[in-house]
Amino acid sequence: MKAILLENIHSVAAEAFRRAGFEVDLRSTSLSEDELVAALPGVSVLGIRSNTNITPAVLDAGKDLLAVGCFCIGTNQVDLDSAAERGIAVFNAPYSNTRSVVELVMGEIVALARRLTEKTQRMHEGVWDKSAKGSHEVRRRTLGIVGYGNIGTQLSNIAEAFGMRVIFYDTADRLAHGNATRVGTLEQLLAESDVVSIHVDGRPGNAGLFGAEQFAMMKPGAAFINASRGMVVDEIALRDHIRSGHLSGAAIDVFPLEPKAQGDPFDSPLRGLDNVILTPHVGGSTQEAQEGIGHFVSDKLLRFVGAGSTALSVNMPQVAAPQPQGKFRMAYLHQNSPGVLAEINRLLADARVNVVGQSLSTRGEHGYVLTDTDAVLSDDTLSALRRSPQTIWLRTWQL
Ligand SMILES: NC(=O)c1ccc[n+]([C@@H]2O[C@H](COP(=O)([O-])OP(=O)(O)OC[C@H]3O[C@@H](n4cnc5c(N)ncnc54)[C@H](O)[C@@H]3O)[C@@H](O)[C@H]2O)c1
């Protein structure tokens, strides 16, 4: 089988595919629609990052394409429904860069408390301005985490190791890590925290979660951090509360409007404010995160191609392939209509083949069944299933 990996995907992915026997075409750039259409025949796996658009025309050209791996977090660049209709599974790496975000935020908590951006700026201007005014230890200060998911929980542990008191607010029922304490309302968190750090997800209801009312409820002198989504924060309201001195500083990594390309101009009401750290959405951008993403996505792609596992696919019904049982595995993607499982099992019973393991999952218009049997299925049995009108594809492995 052949894999094309575009956009400088970390070399661990190419190594994993080569180890699995793939021919790998590794490229540093993305490809245009026309270039992809020309390149895809004969390719089983396509690896991309955020600059390659996977359109219906590209998917149509991918006659041999089994899966697309997005070696990044987002999947907006892929027409997921069109891929699902054609039976092409899409995977991404939703968690691999979370530690990188946590380390940046922890650094910013200290940098804001010590007003480091101002100190370094003065030194570069050639001014020795040694003063403890406005500088604090973070030990014994309270960190309020809004959104206690993958990132919020890791930050909780690391901040406690720094000696901070951690409280958190989450709309879902989350287990408190270490000595962290859950608070019942956002208002309570805002009233108690010396630093508020936002780590909520991008659900539409979170747009404008932080505006003038919320900033006004924060403690005088508190600092504010957002490395989640730009749309969560009203930047003008944040600017006003920093200018008035009510908040001591902020660190912002994500913006409502972010430039598209490297080198594009950037503007924000937060530019030019004292003790405000602005970073270009780099929370998750580290070499280690890229390597983690390379491992994670190649692993999901190889488990799909090699064993039929759709676990963590973003557009397929999810079935985590169990350890192989029996002698034969059949993976069957079909239109989600009543009676498909009964039809499979009737065919197997007619062929006098025993099922030793079977998992079914549905997602929207599609259903996916993995069946392990104690005997190899004959071509006749498989052909009967392949001819069925609801069949999208059927793949088999001898175990
Ligand atoms: N800056 C970066 O480079 C970068 C990198 C990775 C992730 N992110 C972003 O960080 C955020 C957190 O990522 P994650 O992996 O921890 O997500 P997650 O889904 O694991 O956790 C989000 C948590 O927020 C909670 N939540 C949602 N809305 C809430 C609300 N209004 N009030 C309180 N709690 C709420 C959810 O219940 C969940 O526990 C996401 O928005 C993600 O896109 C940014």
The ligand as a MOL file (V3000), in Angstrom:
LIG
                    3D

  0  0  0     0  0            999 V3000
M  V30 BEGIN CTAB
M  V30 COUNTS 44 48 0 0 0
M  V30 BEGIN ATOM
M  V30 1 N -4.0770 27.5620 22.1660 0
M  V30 2 C -3.8800 26.4480 21.5220 0
M  V30 3 O -2.9790 26.3050 20.7050 0
M  V30 4 C -4.7880 25.2930 21.8330 0
M  V30 5 C -4.3080 23.9820 21.6850 0
M  V30 6 C -5.1460 22.9250 22.0570 0
M  V30 7 C -6.4380 23.1800 22.4990 0
M  V30 8 N -6.8990 24.4630 22.5700 0 CHG=1
M  V30 9 C -8.2560 24.7560 23.0420 0
M  V30 10 O -8.2850 24.6120 24.4710 0
M  V30 11 C -9.6270 24.3420 24.8750 0
M  V30 12 C -9.6370 23.2140 25.8950 0
M  V30 13 O -9.1430 22.0280 25.2890 0
M  V30 14 P -9.3660 20.6170 26.0190 0
M  V30 15 O -8.6960 19.5670 25.1830 0
M  V30 16 O -9.0380 20.7250 27.4610 0 CHG=-1
M  V30 17 O -10.9490 20.4930 25.8540 0
M  V30 18 P -11.9300 19.4920 26.6340 0
M  V30 19 O -13.0800 19.2910 25.7300 0
M  V30 20 O -11.1640 18.3160 27.1380 0
M  V30 21 O -12.3770 20.3520 27.9160 0
M  V30 22 C -13.2520 21.4400 27.8580 0
M  V30 23 C -13.9740 21.5020 29.1910 0
M  V30 24 O -14.7020 22.7130 29.2450 0
M  V30 25 C -15.9560 22.4490 29.8530 0
M  V30 26 N -16.8590 23.5430 29.4870 0
M  V30 27 C -17.3970 23.8030 28.2640 0
M  V30 28 N -18.1160 24.9340 28.3070 0
M  V30 29 C -18.0160 25.4040 29.5740 0
M  V30 30 C -18.5250 26.5510 30.2370 0
M  V30 31 N -19.2550 27.4590 29.5830 0
M  V30 32 N -18.2340 26.7140 31.5380 0
M  V30 33 C -17.4790 25.8050 32.2170 0
M  V30 34 N -16.9740 24.6940 31.6490 0
M  V30 35 C -17.2290 24.5070 30.3240 0
M  V30 36 C -16.3420 21.0930 29.3170 0
M  V30 37 O -17.3330 20.4760 30.1270 0
M  V30 38 C -14.9910 20.3740 29.3770 0
M  V30 39 O -14.7670 19.7560 30.6160 0
M  V30 40 C -10.4070 24.0280 23.6030 0
M  V30 41 O -11.1890 25.1350 23.2410 0
M  V30 42 C -9.3240 23.7970 22.5690 0
M  V30 43 O -9.7290 24.1050 21.2630 0
M  V30 44 C -6.0900 25.5240 22.2760 0
M  V30 END ATOM
M  V30 BEGIN BOND
M  V30 1 1 1 2
M  V30 2 2 2 3
M  V30 3 1 2 4
M  V30 4 1 4 5
M  V30 5 2 4 44
M  V30 6 2 5 6
M  V30 7 1 6 7
M  V30 8 2 7 8
M  V30 9 1 8 9
M  V30 10 1 8 44
M  V30 11 1 9 10
M  V30 12 1 9 42
M  V30 13 1 10 11
M  V30 14 1 11 12
M  V30 15 1 11 40
M  V30 16 1 12 13
M  V30 17 1 13 14
M  V30 18 2 14 15
M  V30 19 1 14 16
M  V30 20 1 14 17
M  V30 21 1 17 18
M  V30 22 2 18 19
M  V30 23 1 18 20
M  V30 24 1 18 21
M  V30 25 1 21 22
M  V30 26 1 22 23
M  V30 27 1 23 24
M  V30 28 1 23 38
M  V30 29 1 24 25
M  V30 30 1 25 26
M  V30 31 1 25 36
M  V30 32 1 26 27
M  V30 33 1 26 35
M  V30 34 2 27 28
M  V30 35 1 28 29
M  V30 36 1 29 30
M  V30 37 2 29 35
M  V30 38 1 30 31
M  V30 39 2 30 32
M  V30 40 1 32 33
M  V30 41 2 33 34
M  V30 42 1 34 35
M  V30 43 1 36 37
M  V30 44 1 36 38
M  V30 45 1 38 39
M  V30 46 1 40 41
M  V30 47 1 40 42
M  V30 48 1 42 43
M  V30 END BOND
M  V30 END CTAB
M  END
